[in-house]
Every structure is written in C-alpha cells, then in structure tokens.
Amino acid sequence: MGTISFIHISDVMLGINPDVGCDWSEERQQEIYSTFEKIITDANDRMVDLILISGNLFDHIPSERELEWLDDKLSALKTAKVVYVTGDRDYQEWDAPVSSYNFRSNIYVMGRTDMNLDVRGNDVERTTAATMAVDCLWFHDKNVRVYGISCFGKKTTAVEVDGISSDDETVDIMVVYEDASCRKPVNISGIKDSFLYVALGGSYRYRAVSDNACFSGSPEPVSSESTGRHGYIYGEVSHNSVSLQMIPVARREYKTIDYRVDNDSGNYQVESDISRLLGLEGSNNIYTINLVRADGCEKNFDLSGSFAGYRVKSLNGAHFDRTDYSKYISANRSGAFGRLLKDMENSDVGNLDGYQKAVDEIIDMSGLYRRGNKHLGKDAYNETRRQVLSLLHIQKSVYENDADIIAYNEVNRKYQESSDVLEELNQAWAHERSLGLQLRTLKNRAVTMEKQYRQARLRKYVRAVLIPAIITGAIAVTIIPAMIHRYGIKSGNIGLIGLIILTVLITVMLYYSCSAIYGRHRYKRGVSREELDASLSDIDRDIHELDIEMSGVHKRRVELQQKDNIRRNMWDILTSKERELAGKRYEYSVMEKAISILEKYSE
C-alpha cells in the first residue's frame, strides 16, 4: 500500500462576520471564503487523496443555497474525496438541508443515514464498524477507513470513542469535533494508538496534541483571541508512519501590542513608538493595542486618529478611570479645591459624574497626579480652573456643532413643538365609528321597510285574489254536480247551459264579494305607498345629513392621524438617535454639569 496524502481543516466558519463595526469587516468575511477556495486549489496542486473537515465548516447551519455553492466549489477537486464532520455551529438537525442534500461532488457527510454512496461510484462504502454515534467509511481504492463523529445539536450527548479497534490491513483515521459544550473531551491518549491520525476540530488555533493528533485551527483567524499562524495541516500517512506539516494560508493575523506607560510618558512619544511597531509588524494585520500602566500611572493619553492606515480593532488603557480620591482629599482640607473634593464625596448619584469630571480635569490639567504632595495651592488652582473651564467650553462647543447632535436637537425641537393629538384622534375615531353605525342602521332600516312593504302587498293580493277564488271554486264544484243530479239535466240540454251560465254568474258575484270584503279588511291593517315614500324620504334626508357629517369627521380624523404619524415617526427617529448618540449625549451632559460646578468653586 502506498502513501496517502490529506489536507485537514476545521472551524473555517464560512458566513461569519468578524470584527463587526470595523471598516474591514466585510472584507474579512470575503477573505474567509477566498482562503477556503485557495485550499481547494492547493488540494489539486498537491493531488491529495482526502480533505478532512473536522467541524464548523460553516458558522451556522448551512442553507440549501450555501450547500449548492459548496458543492460547486468541491466539484473542482481532481483527486480528493472530502470527509465532512459537522460541529456545534453547522450541526445536523433532523430537517437541516445538510442532512438530505444530494451532493454531486465527492463529499461525504459523516452521520447521515442516507449517504447516496452509489451515486458517486462503488469505491466507498459504510463499513460494519459504523454505529449510530461513530460513522465509518471504507475507501477501497486507498484501503483507508475514516471514522467520523458529527454533532447533531448544540449540546450533543457524550460519545464513547475509546476502545475502537483498528484493522492492521487498513489505514485508520479519526475525524472528530472536540468541544466541551458539544460532548465530553475526547481521551486522545486512549485513542491515538488506534488511529494513524486523529483530525480534531473545535479550536480556532493550531495545536498539536501529539505526534499524530492535531487541532488544525481556523484557516483564517476569526477573532482577536485567535492569534498566531493560521492555515491547514498537510499530512501523509502510510501503513505505519505519519508526517504532518502546518501550511500557513491566512491573509492576515490578529496581533497584540502591549506598550508600557507611566506618568512621565509623553503623548507624542507613545504615539511615535506604537506607530513604529505597527510599521514593523505590517499594515495587513489586525491589532489590539494595550497601554500597560505602571503602578500609580494616572495620566490620560489622546491617541484617537493616531494610527490611520492600520487596522486597529481596539485601543485599551488610554483613559484612566480614577476611583480613589482619598490622597487628594486628605491633602486638600481647605480652599476651593478642598470644598470641591468634599462636596464631590457627599454628592448624590445624579451629580457625582459631573463632580468627578470637574475634579479629574483639575488633577489632569495641573499634573497633580505626578507630585508626591497632592496639595494644590490657591493660585495654582485658580489658574488651572480657568484653563479647564476654557477647555470645557471649547469641547462643549464642538459637541454642540457636531452634525449628529445638531440633527438630533432639530428633531427634538420639532417633536416638542408638535402637539399630541392622540386623545383627539381617539375621539375622532370613536365619533366616526358611531356615525358609521348610524348610517348602516338607517340604510338597513330603509331596505327593511321596502322589503316589508313588498311582502305586505304580496300577502294582500294573495289574500284578496287567491283565497276568494278558492272559496268560489269550492262552491261551484259543489253546487253544479248537485243540481245536475237533482234535476236530471243531461249533456246538450239547454237547461244545462243555462245552469252553467247561472253558476258562473253566481261564482263571479261570490268571488268579487269575498275579494272586496276580505281584501278591504286586510288592507286597512297595512301601510300605503304614500306613507312608505314619506318615511323613506325622511330616512334619505337623515342619511344625507349623516354623510355630510361623516365626511367632515373622516377628513378631520385623517388630518389628526397624519399629525400623529408624523409625531410617531419623529419619536422613532429620536429614540434611534438617542441610542446612537448615547455616549456623546452622556459626555455632553457631564460636561455641562462640570462647567456649572467649576463656575461655583473659585477662591
């Protein structure tokens, strides 16, 4: 059996958006995809046999569209087959697309019940060593068995991997996502002798656990904590040996610069030294800069905008948050500065930040923090106070002329000037609904009256025509046969004809008599057309008046609703801007308090 080559990657985190809020965030997101594509190119250049992915290829459960993209990229592989173990980010939920997607490329997702192995040839099969927890594929052409343990949820239960027996006739490799939040830690020492190589995932940093077990780390760093080299592991294994090499491919690194400062450190010197260090490290990397303060260092450093052209994610320690004022209070028992310190100590929560701002500015401007004796004399205090007030007024003016602050103040002014019409709007809504109900009632009443009138007319004609006809018909049917039988009148006899004529006349007389008597009796209980038309006319007049009133109320309600919508929109803009400008507005309010406080404390 010859040598088998592979590339091992993990925690690629496709789709992650690192350094959110930084100018280069989107660029970093695309670089993670580009580096993954470069690894595919390297796999073709090296003609590797396997690509081992030990968890979190994606930062999330991938969609079908993302799997289509992945399938398309992996289809470019010439020789490599891909073994993919899912991690705690891209885990296989029961309905996740990764659990059922039909790949065209040579990728095998470990733990899938339907592997569709026959679609891609007969040189791969799931072996009898596979279990519900530990999957196992046998690649015939290379005589390699690859074991894999995928995550099926954020909190997968512990999986026992100790005691898996190897086959002396095959090369055995384990691919597993190792993370404490996903399962119990894998006992590397207990399984490393069973496999020629253990491909571990779950760490953003490269780390060799033993000579045949490694965390590959992320090919591209995805957070400021994942410092150091990043890339993939290239390995070659034969029946009894393994060689591993970490191949860097990351476009850039996260680096940390720690710079020591004390009370004598000059702002310009600090800026110059850090800029020189950044130049030596290179402009491609992403930096965290920490100012490490010596004991007793209370100096503040203004380094904002000092490192243009470099990717500085965070600058820590430039501002000193003073919390212990006891040495200043004990050294200044009298004078304006002493009163200021005493009142600060006794101030309520609402004014404490303003007092602290005033005191801190006095201490920083005078350089009092450098002195062994923390006492500030009368003349020195007055001059320092004058300088601080001048500086605070300038800073206040800068804040007031800030475009965002101006926009916020303008919206706030308009909001305060706008009237609150909500109560009036609710009344208009109620009035409009009431008028609408009255209109519907009147219209329904008019329809009902017309309908009742038609029904009454119909009942009248039925009773005045049909009922008398039935009565006279019954009489005729009864009398004629009786007379024929009594007088023996036969067919064709003139007497019969006369009798029939007489009967018809009697019948007609009876019909009109019944109709007149019965119909008049029923009609007197109904409503005439004239009365109905008069009632309908009154209803139409009421409807017309209500329509006019409804139109006016509706127009007023629409106007009020527009005013209310405008006010609501201004409120939404205000609350949004308040969140965005929370820091600036807080600094501005503290500055105003400090100015007001310092103006009261003079010698």
ChimeraX attribute file (.defattr): number of C-alpha atoms within 10 A of each C-alpha:
attribute: neighborCount
match mode: 1-to-1
recipient: residues
	/A:1	10
	/A:2	9
	/A:3	13
	/A:4	18
	/A:5	21
	/A:6	22
	/A:7	28
	/A:8	27
	/A:9	29
	/A:10	34
	/A:11	30
	/A:12	28
	/A:13	26
	/A:14	20
	/A:15	16
	/A:16	19
	/A:17	18
	/A:18	19
	/A:19	17
	/A:20	12
	/A:21	10
	/A:22	13
	/A:23	11
	/A:24	14
	/A:25	15
	/A:26	15
	/A:27	12
	/A:28	21
	/A:29	19
	/A:30	14
	/A:31	17
	/A:32	25
	/A:33	16
	/A:34	14
	/A:35	18
	/A:36	23
	/A:37	15
	/A:38	13
	/A:39	18
	/A:40	20
	/A:41	17
	/A:42	14
	/A:43	22
	/A:44	16
	/A:45	12
	/A:46	15
	/A:47	15
	/A:48	21
	/A:49	20
	/A:50	22
	/A:51	23
	/A:52	27
	/A:53	28
	/A:54	32
	/A:55	33
	/A:56	27
	/A:57	26
	/A:58	21
	/A:59	19
	/A:60	16
	/A:61	20
	/A:62	21
	/A:63	13
	/A:64	14
	/A:65	10
	/A:66	16
	/A:67	16
	/A:68	16
	/A:69	12
	/A:70	16
	/A:71	18
	/A:72	14
	/A:73	15
	/A:74	21
	/A:75	16
	/A:76	14
	/A:77	21
	/A:78	16
	/A:79	15
	/A:80	24
	/A:81	19
	/A:82	21
	/A:83	22
	/A:84	25
	/A:85	29
	/A:86	31
	/A:87	33
	/A:88	26
	/A:89	21
	/A:90	26
	/A:91	27
	/A:92	26
	/A:93	14
	/A:94	12
	/A:95	8
	/A:96	16
	/A:97	17
	/A:98	22
	/A:99	19
	/A:100	17
	/A:101	17
	/A:102	15
	/A:103	21
	/A:104	14
	/A:105	18
	/A:106	21
	/A:107	22
	/A:108	18
	/A:109	23
	/A:110	27
	/A:111	25
	/A:112	16
	/A:113	11
	/A:114	11
	/A:115	19
	/A:116	16
	/A:117	15
	/A:118	10
	/A:119	12
	/A:120	13
	/A:121	10
	/A:122	11
	/A:123	13
	/A:124	19
	/A:125	17
	/A:126	17
	/A:127	15
	/A:128	10
	/A:129	15
	/A:130	14
	/A:131	11
	/A:132	9
	/A:133	18
	/A:134	20
	/A:135	24
	/A:136	24
	/A:137	21
	/A:138	21
	/A:139	19
	/A:140	13
	/A:141	9
	/A:142	16
	/A:143	17
	/A:144	21
	/A:145	24
	/A:146	24
	/A:147	27
	/A:148	28
	/A:149	26
	/A:150	28
	/A:151	27
	/A:152	22
	/A:153	17
	/A:154	16
	/A:155	14
	/A:156	17
	/A:157	14
	/A:158	13
	/A:159	14
	/A:160	13
	/A:161	17
	/A:162	14
	/A:163	9
	/A:164	14
	/A:165	12
	/A:166	16
	/A:167	12
	/A:168	10
	/A:169	10
	/A:170	19
	/A:171	25
	/A:172	24
	/A:173	23
	/A:174	25
	/A:175	28
	/A:176	29
	/A:177	29
	/A:178	24
	/A:179	18
	/A:180	13
	/A:181	13
	/A:182	22
	/A:183	18
	/A:184	14
	/A:185	13
	/A:186	19
	/A:187	11
	/A:188	17
	/A:189	12
	/A:190	12
	/A:191	19
	/A:192	19
	/A:193	13
	/A:194	19
	/A:195	20
	/A:196	22
	/A:197	27
	/A:198	28
	/A:199	25
	/A:200	29
	/A:201	31
	/A:202	23
	/A:203	18
	/A:204	23
	/A:205	23
	/A:206	24
	/A:207	14
	/A:208	14
	/A:209	14
	/A:210	12
	/A:211	13
	/A:212	21
	/A:213	22
	/A:214	21
	/A:215	26
	/A:216	31
	/A:217	27
	/A:218	27
	/A:219	28
	/A:220	31
	/A:221	27
	/A:222	22
	/A:223	14
	/A:224	17
	/A:225	13
	/A:226	19
	/A:227	17
	/A:228	12
	/A:229	21
	/A:230	24
	/A:231	26
	/A:232	25
	/A:233	24
	/A:234	20
	/A:235	19
	/A:236	17
	/A:237	20
	/A:238	16
	/A:239	17
	/A:240	8
	/A:241	12
	/A:242	16
	/A:243	13
	/A:244	20
	/A:245	11
	/A:246	19
	/A:247	15
	/A:248	13
	/A:249	16
	/A:250	19
	/A:251	17
	/A:252	18
	/A:253	20
	/A:254	22
	/A:255	18
	/A:256	16
	/A:257	16
	/A:258	13
	/A:259	15
	/A:260	12
	/A:261	21
	/A:262	17
	/A:263	17
	/A:264	9
	/A:265	14
	/A:266	13
	/A:267	14
	/A:268	12
	/A:269	10
	/A:270	18
	/A:271	16
	/A:272	14
	/A:273	12
	/A:274	18
	/A:275	16
	/A:276	12
	/A:277	12
	/A:278	23
	/A:279	11
	/A:280	9
	/A:281	14
	/A:282	13
	/A:283	14
	/A:284	14
	/A:285	15
	/A:286	24
	/A:287	21
	/A:288	17
	/A:289	20
	/A:290	16
	/A:291	19
	/A:292	16
	/A:293	18
	/A:294	11
	/A:295	9
	/A:296	10
	/A:297	16
	/A:298	21
	/A:299	23
	/A:300	16
	/A:301	18
	/A:302	12
	/A:303	14
	/A:304	10
	/A:305	7
	/A:306	13
	/A:307	14
	/A:308	9
	/A:309	10
	/A:310	16
	/A:311	19
	/A:312	19
	/A:313	17
	/A:314	14
	/A:315	15
	/A:316	11
	/A:317	16
	/A:318	18
	/A:319	14
	/A:320	13
	/A:321	11
	/A:322	10
	/A:323	7
	/A:324	8
	/A:325	14
	/A:326	10
	/A:327	12
	/A:328	20
	/A:329	20
	/A:330	14
	/A:331	13
	/A:332	19
	/A:333	14
	/A:334	15
	/A:335	15
	/A:336	20
	/A:337	26
	/A:338	19
	/A:339	16
	/A:340	22
	/A:341	23
	/A:342	16
	/A:343	13
	/A:344	20
	/A:345	15
	/A:346	10
	/A:347	14
	/A:348	11
	/A:349	8
	/A:350	8
	/A:351	15
	/A:352	18
	/A:353	20
	/A:354	24
	/A:355	26
	/A:356	21
	/A:357	20
	/A:358	26
	/A:359	22
	/A:360	17
	/A:361	20
	/A:362	25
	/A:363	20
	/A:364	16
	/A:365	16
	/A:366	19
	/A:367	15
	/A:368	16
	/A:369	19
	/A:370	17
	/A:371	11
	/A:372	7
	/A:373	11
	/A:374	17
	/A:375	19
	/A:376	22
	/A:377	13
	/A:378	15
	/A:379	10
	/A:380	13
	/A:381	20
	/A:382	18
	/A:383	13
	/A:384	20
	/A:385	23
	/A:386	16
	/A:387	16
	/A:388	21
	/A:389	20
	/A:390	13
	/A:391	15
	/A:392	19
	/A:393	15
	/A:394	12
	/A:395	14
	/A:396	18
	/A:397	12
	/A:398	13
	/A:399	18
	/A:400	14
	/A:401	12
	/A:402	13
	/A:403	11
	/A:404	15
	/A:405	19
	/A:406	13
	/A:407	14
	/A:408	18
	/A:409	14
	/A:410	13
	/A:411	17
	/A:412	16
	/A:413	11
	/A:414	12
	/A:415	18
	/A:416	12
	/A:417	10
	/A:418	14
	/A:419	11
	/A:420	15
	/A:421	15
	/A:422	15
	/A:423	10
	/A:424	14
	/A:425	20
	/A:426	14
	/A:427	13
	/A:428	20
	/A:429	18
	/A:430	13
	/A:431	16
	/A:432	20
	/A:433	15
	/A:434	13
	/A:435	16
	/A:436	15
	/A:437	12
	/A:438	15
	/A:439	20
	/A:440	13
	/A:441	12
	/A:442	18
	/A:443	17
	/A:444	11
	/A:445	14
	/A:446	19
	/A:447	12
	/A:448	12
	/A:449	16
	/A:450	15
	/A:451	12
	/A:452	13
	/A:453	17
	/A:454	13
	/A:455	11
	/A:456	17
	/A:457	17
	/A:458	12
	/A:459	14
	/A:460	20
	/A:461	15
	/A:462	13
	/A:463	17
	/A:464	23
	/A:465	18
	/A:466	13
	/A:467	17
	/A:468	24
	/A:469	19
	/A:470	12
	/A:471	14
	/A:472	20
	/A:473	17
	/A:474	12
	/A:475	15
	/A:476	17
	/A:477	11
	/A:478	11
	/A:479	13
	/A:480	17
	/A:481	11
	/A:482	12
	/A:483	13
	/A:484	16
	/A:485	11
	/A:486	9
	/A:487	10
	/A:488	11
	/A:489	16
	/A:490	12
	/A:491	10
	/A:492	8
	/A:493	9
	/A:494	11
	/A:495	15
	/A:496	18
	/A:497	14
	/A:498	11
	/A:499	15
	/A:500	15
	/A:501	12
	/A:502	13
	/A:503	17
	/A:504	16
	/A:505	12
	/A:506	14
	/A:507	20
	/A:508	16
	/A:509	13
	/A:510	18
	/A:511	22
	/A:512	17
	/A:513	13
	/A:514	19
	/A:515	20
	/A:516	14
	/A:517	13
	/A:518	17
	/A:519	20
	/A:520	13
	/A:521	13
	/A:522	15
	/A:523	17
	/A:524	9
	/A:525	10
	/A:526	12
	/A:527	13
	/A:528	12
	/A:529	13
	/A:530	9
	/A:531	10
	/A:532	15
	/A:533	13
	/A:534	11
	/A:535	14
	/A:536	19
	/A:537	13
	/A:538	13
	/A:539	17
	/A:540	15
	/A:541	12
	/A:542	15
	/A:543	19
	/A:544	13
	/A:545	13
	/A:546	17
	/A:547	15
	/A:548	11
	/A:549	14
	/A:550	20
	/A:551	13
	/A:552	13
	/A:553	18
	/A:554	17
	/A:555	13
	/A:556	17
	/A:557	21
	/A:558	15
	/A:559	13
	/A:560	21
	/A:561	19
	/A:562	14
	/A:563	18
	/A:564	18
	/A:565	13
	/A:566	14
	/A:567	21
	/A:568	14
	/A:569	13
	/A:570	18
	/A:571	15
	/A:572	12
	/A:573	15
	/A:574	19
	/A:575	13
	/A:576	13
	/A:577	16
	/A:578	15
	/A:579	11
	/A:580	12
	/A:581	15
	/A:582	12
	/A:583	10
	/A:584	15
	/A:585	15
	/A:586	12
	/A:587	17
	/A:588	20
	/A:589	14
	/A:590	20
	/A:591	23
	/A:592	16
	/A:593	19
	/A:594	24
	/A:595	22
	/A:596	15
	/A:597	17
	/A:598	22
	/A:599	11
	/A:600	10
	/A:601	15
	/A:602	15
	/A:603	10
